[in-house]
Amino acid sequence: MSNFMPSDHDLRTALMFCYHLKKNAAKLHQMLVEAYGGNVLRRAQCYRWFEKFQNCDFDVRNEERGRPAKKFEDAYLQALLDEDDGQTRKNILQNN
């Protein structure tokens, strides 16, 4: 057995392929687990992707999700965050 671990994109492409072969989501999930072990999409994820395909949405790329804005009521903490948005409140408090 190879050490190949498919990416999420690889798995979604396999889902689309099997969808076109008229396989159902439960069967496909079982096939993925047999092929790659437990490190695959959850069964519920397979169902969600099949639902997208049924709605003629065959885009298997990740959806862009915006990063929520971090806001603090404390003006000092907010100023430090504005300087370096990679900071967390915990890091700021520990460093000061």
PyRosetta script that sets phi, psi and omega in degrees:
from pyrosetta import init, pose_from_sequence

init()
pose = pose_from_sequence("MSNFMPSDHDLRTALMFCYHLKKNAAKLHQMLVEAYGGNVLRRAQCYRWFEKFQNCDFDVRNEERGRPAKKFEDAYLQALLDEDDGQTRKNILQNN")
pose.set_psi(1, 137.8)
pose.set_omega(1, -179.0)
pose.set_phi(2, -80.2)
pose.set_psi(2, 165.9)
pose.set_omega(2, 177.8)
pose.set_phi(3, -93.4)
pose.set_psi(3, 10.3)
pose.set_omega(3, -178.5)
pose.set_phi(4, -61.6)
pose.set_psi(4, 128.0)
pose.set_omega(4, 174.0)
pose.set_phi(5, -117.0)
pose.set_psi(5, 113.3)
pose.set_omega(5, -177.2)
pose.set_phi(6, -67.8)
pose.set_psi(6, 146.7)
pose.set_omega(6, 174.4)
pose.set_phi(7, -77.3)
pose.set_psi(7, 168.7)
pose.set_omega(7, 176.1)
pose.set_phi(8, -59.7)
pose.set_psi(8, -37.8)
pose.set_omega(8, 179.0)
pose.set_phi(9, -63.1)
pose.set_psi(9, -42.1)
pose.set_omega(9, 177.0)
pose.set_phi(10, -59.4)
pose.set_psi(10, -44.6)
pose.set_omega(10, -178.3)
pose.set_phi(11, -66.3)
pose.set_psi(11, -39.9)
pose.set_omega(11, 179.2)
pose.set_phi(12, -67.4)
pose.set_psi(12, -35.0)
pose.set_omega(12, 176.6)
pose.set_phi(13, -65.5)
pose.set_psi(13, -40.1)
pose.set_omega(13, 176.2)
pose.set_phi(14, -63.2)
pose.set_psi(14, -37.9)
pose.set_omega(14, 177.1)
pose.set_phi(15, -60.3)
pose.set_psi(15, -45.2)
pose.set_omega(15, -179.1)
pose.set_phi(16, -64.1)
pose.set_psi(16, -41.6)
pose.set_omega(16, 178.5)
pose.set_phi(17, -58.3)
pose.set_psi(17, -49.0)
pose.set_omega(17, -178.8)
pose.set_phi(18, -69.4)
pose.set_psi(18, -31.9)
pose.set_omega(18, 175.4)
pose.set_phi(19, -58.8)
pose.set_psi(19, -43.8)
pose.set_omega(19, 179.7)
pose.set_phi(20, -69.9)
pose.set_psi(20, -20.5)
pose.set_omega(20, 175.2)
pose.set_phi(21, -87.9)
pose.set_psi(21, 7.2)
pose.set_omega(21, 177.6)
pose.set_phi(22, 66.8)
pose.set_psi(22, 28.2)
pose.set_omega(22, 172.7)
pose.set_phi(23, -80.4)
pose.set_psi(23, 153.6)
pose.set_omega(23, 176.7)
pose.set_phi(24, -95.0)
pose.set_psi(24, 164.4)
pose.set_omega(24, -173.6)
pose.set_phi(25, -63.1)
pose.set_psi(25, -39.4)
pose.set_omega(25, -178.9)
pose.set_phi(26, -65.1)
pose.set_psi(26, -43.9)
pose.set_omega(26, 179.1)
pose.set_phi(27, -64.1)
pose.set_psi(27, -42.6)
pose.set_omega(27, -179.9)
pose.set_phi(28, -64.0)
pose.set_psi(28, -43.4)
pose.set_omega(28, 178.2)
pose.set_phi(29, -58.3)
pose.set_psi(29, -43.5)
pose.set_omega(29, 178.3)
pose.set_phi(30, -60.9)
pose.set_psi(30, -41.6)
pose.set_omega(30, 179.0)
pose.set_phi(31, -64.4)
pose.set_psi(31, -41.2)
pose.set_omega(31, 179.2)
pose.set_phi(32, -63.8)
pose.set_psi(32, -42.0)
pose.set_omega(32, 179.0)
pose.set_phi(33, -64.3)
pose.set_psi(33, -41.1)
pose.set_omega(33, 177.9)
pose.set_phi(34, -62.9)
pose.set_psi(34, -39.4)
pose.set_omega(34, -176.5)
pose.set_phi(35, -78.2)
pose.set_psi(35, -41.2)
pose.set_omega(35, -170.2)
pose.set_phi(36, -119.9)
pose.set_psi(36, -0.2)
pose.set_omega(36, -178.3)
pose.set_phi(37, 83.3)
pose.set_psi(37, -161.7)
pose.set_omega(37, -174.4)
pose.set_phi(38, -77.8)
pose.set_psi(38, -5.0)
pose.set_omega(38, -177.0)
pose.set_phi(39, -90.6)
pose.set_psi(39, 53.9)
pose.set_omega(39, 179.1)
pose.set_phi(40, -126.3)
pose.set_psi(40, -177.5)
pose.set_omega(40, 176.9)
pose.set_phi(41, -60.0)
pose.set_psi(41, 146.8)
pose.set_omega(41, 174.3)
pose.set_phi(42, -71.1)
pose.set_psi(42, 159.2)
pose.set_omega(42, -178.7)
pose.set_phi(43, -58.7)
pose.set_psi(43, -40.5)
pose.set_omega(43, 179.8)
pose.set_phi(44, -61.9)
pose.set_psi(44, -36.6)
pose.set_omega(44, 178.0)
pose.set_phi(45, -65.3)
pose.set_psi(45, -39.8)
pose.set_omega(45, 177.4)
pose.set_phi(46, -59.9)
pose.set_psi(46, -43.4)
pose.set_omega(46, 178.4)
pose.set_phi(47, -62.2)
pose.set_psi(47, -41.7)
pose.set_omega(47, 179.3)
pose.set_phi(48, -63.4)
pose.set_psi(48, -41.7)
pose.set_omega(48, 179.0)
pose.set_phi(49, -66.4)
pose.set_psi(49, -40.0)
pose.set_omega(49, 177.4)
pose.set_phi(50, -62.4)
pose.set_psi(50, -36.7)
pose.set_omega(50, 177.1)
pose.set_phi(51, -63.3)
pose.set_psi(51, -41.7)
pose.set_omega(51, 176.6)
pose.set_phi(52, -61.1)
pose.set_psi(52, -44.0)
pose.set_omega(52, -179.4)
pose.set_phi(53, -63.7)
pose.set_psi(53, -37.6)
pose.set_omega(53, 177.8)
pose.set_phi(54, -63.8)
pose.set_psi(54, -25.9)
pose.set_omega(54, 177.4)
pose.set_phi(55, -91.9)
pose.set_psi(55, 17.9)
pose.set_omega(55, 177.6)
pose.set_phi(56, 63.2)
pose.set_psi(56, 27.5)
pose.set_omega(56, 175.1)
pose.set_phi(57, -105.3)
pose.set_psi(57, 101.3)
pose.set_omega(57, -175.3)
pose.set_phi(58, -106.4)
pose.set_psi(58, 18.2)
pose.set_omega(58, 178.0)
pose.set_phi(59, -80.4)
pose.set_psi(59, 115.7)
pose.set_omega(59, -175.8)
pose.set_phi(60, -101.4)
pose.set_psi(60, 10.0)
pose.set_omega(60, 177.4)
pose.set_phi(61, -76.2)
pose.set_psi(61, 158.5)
pose.set_omega(61, 175.2)
pose.set_phi(62, -65.1)
pose.set_psi(62, 141.5)
pose.set_omega(62, 175.0)
pose.set_phi(63, -79.3)
pose.set_psi(63, 137.9)
pose.set_omega(63, 177.4)
pose.set_phi(64, -71.8)
pose.set_psi(64, 133.2)
pose.set_omega(64, 177.2)
pose.set_phi(65, -123.8)
pose.set_psi(65, 131.0)
pose.set_omega(65, 179.7)
pose.set_phi(66, -73.3)
pose.set_psi(66, 150.4)
pose.set_omega(66, 176.6)
pose.set_phi(67, -85.4)
pose.set_psi(67, 124.9)
pose.set_omega(67, -179.1)
pose.set_phi(68, -65.1)
pose.set_psi(68, 145.6)
pose.set_omega(68, 179.5)
pose.set_phi(69, -70.9)
pose.set_psi(69, 135.7)
pose.set_omega(69, 176.3)
pose.set_phi(70, -92.4)
pose.set_psi(70, 126.6)
pose.set_omega(70, 179.8)
pose.set_phi(71, -131.8)
pose.set_psi(71, 137.0)
pose.set_omega(71, 176.7)
pose.set_phi(72, -120.3)
pose.set_psi(72, 145.6)
pose.set_omega(72, 175.8)
pose.set_phi(73, -74.7)
pose.set_psi(73, -26.1)
pose.set_omega(73, 179.6)
pose.set_phi(74, -79.2)
pose.set_psi(74, 118.3)
pose.set_omega(74, -176.7)
pose.set_phi(75, -62.3)
pose.set_psi(75, -36.6)
pose.set_omega(75, 179.7)
pose.set_phi(76, -64.0)
pose.set_psi(76, -47.4)
pose.set_omega(76, 178.4)
pose.set_phi(77, -63.1)
pose.set_psi(77, -40.4)
pose.set_omega(77, 179.2)
pose.set_phi(78, -62.9)
pose.set_psi(78, -40.1)
pose.set_omega(78, 178.8)
pose.set_phi(79, -63.6)
pose.set_psi(79, -41.9)
pose.set_omega(79, 177.5)
pose.set_phi(80, -65.0)
pose.set_psi(80, -40.2)
pose.set_omega(80, 178.0)
pose.set_phi(81, -64.2)
pose.set_psi(81, -40.2)
pose.set_omega(81, 179.3)
pose.set_phi(82, -63.1)
pose.set_psi(82, -30.9)
pose.set_omega(82, 177.3)
pose.set_phi(83, -68.8)
pose.set_psi(83, -39.7)
pose.set_omega(83, -177.1)
pose.set_phi(84, -144.7)
pose.set_psi(84, 98.2)
pose.set_omega(84, -174.9)
pose.set_phi(85, -72.7)
pose.set_psi(85, -2.5)
pose.set_omega(85, 175.2)
pose.set_phi(86, -81.8)
pose.set_psi(86, -8.4)
pose.set_omega(86, -179.8)
pose.set_phi(87, -75.0)
pose.set_psi(87, 153.2)
pose.set_omega(87, 171.0)
pose.set_phi(88, -114.1)
pose.set_psi(88, 162.9)
pose.set_omega(88, 179.6)
pose.set_phi(89, -58.8)
pose.set_psi(89, -41.1)
pose.set_omega(89, -179.7)
pose.set_phi(90, -61.9)
pose.set_psi(90, -45.1)
pose.set_omega(90, 178.7)
pose.set_phi(91, -62.3)
pose.set_psi(91, -41.5)
pose.set_omega(91, -178.2)
pose.set_phi(92, -63.5)
pose.set_psi(92, -45.4)
pose.set_omega(92, -178.3)
pose.set_phi(93, -67.3)
pose.set_psi(93, -35.6)
pose.set_omega(93, -179.7)
pose.set_phi(94, -69.8)
pose.set_psi(94, -34.2)
pose.set_omega(94, -176.3)
pose.set_phi(95, -83.2)
pose.set_psi(95, -10.3)
pose.set_omega(95, -177.6)
pose.set_phi(96, -119.9)
pose.dump_pdb("model.pdb")
